[in-house]
Amino acid sequence: MRPMTVLVVDDEPAIHRFMAPALTANGYEPLRADTGAQAISLVVNRRPDVVILDLGLPDMDGKEVIRSLRAWSDVPIVVLSARDREIEKIEALDLGADDFVNKPFGMGELMARLRAALRHRMQEKGETPVLRIGNIEIDIPRHRVMRAAEEIRLTPKEFELLAFLARHPGKVLTHRHILREVWGPANEHDTQYLRVYIGQLRAKLEADATNPAIIITEPGVGYRTGD
């Protein structure tokens, strides 16, 4: 079986010198792009399994690369950037990036994020009627949530919110994205409304709602599910 290919999009030669051997040592085949145009061309022609994308490229903003790819491709995209403002993360995630890692970074963390992005995309493609987050089982057709042998009663909207999060396991979902998909475009700025529902879900699902493991907060950005 061929190794999974990882397209690294960055205009810093030092990043490629560091990343290529590290990816190879972890069992991946690295591909290199120095510009956004090269990245788009390589995704078209080589179909990499995952993309690591810097936002500061010489020919276009990395967010334009995300927008272009998401028009036709579902390849996992992990943004790796020195831009650490929350608005940059939110815009990249709203455009369709799967995760965001700040520079400087640890290779161990980046490899874990890559594995998670690949795993989650494979799970999304194999949509199943029964979804799981940790020890929580979500039966979509029956609208039933179980923890071990115990049924957990949710309101219809709580169930819809939980199912939406579970369909994107481990992916960081912004407040706006969740509100738009679960409540509709007219409510996509009602972040306090979303926090109330997240709080209600945590009270019912978490062993310790003050230290959540099922629904995890990404401060200032949104939420993701735990493993």
Phi, psi and omega in degrees: 000134182292150175291152175293141182263138179238116177271117178261118183249105183198141181266007178265113179304326181298325178298316180292321179297326180279317188286320187303307179293327180294317178295317179299318180296334179266010173091012180256157172259113183279142170240151185238135169223136180258348181224166177295320180297318177298320181299312181298317179298317181291324177295321178296314190267330184252345179048062179297159180280334180202152180240131169256119193235124170278149180273332183267082181257155187288334185255339179196160176289142180302333178294330175292326176296316178300312181301317180295314182293321184289350175290340183211350185235144175252021179303134177299136180236120174251114179283132177234106191212153175279350177286113186249010178288141182303322183298325178295317179297314183298315180297317180295318180291320178296329179284344176127004174295150182271331182200170185217121178241131181274143167275144352292156188224160173263137182296326179298316179295316181298318179297321179295319179294322177298312180299319180296316180298318179294316181296317183292323179292323177294322178294321179297321181291331178260057183309132183236150179290342179242118181252154181225140169230110183059234180265012180262130178247128184244109180268104186295308182300324183270354183052051183229139179240129183235145168234111191056236181263006185261128175275134180254121183278122177239151171289162179305320181287323175299318179296316180298318179295313180297317180297321179296315178298318183293333179286349179235062189300125176075350181281137177286120179248128182286159177307313184298317180298313181297312182298319181295317185281327184266322183250345180104159185303330182292344184246014190288355177251004183274066185295327179295324177300316179295318180300323178299314181292321176298318177300319179295317178297316180298321179298329182269332190255325189278143172294324177222102185296340178278347178226069191293142176240345181270310178240113189253135180277132167258101190309128177076355186242303184170222184219159170215160177274153174281174180280000000 
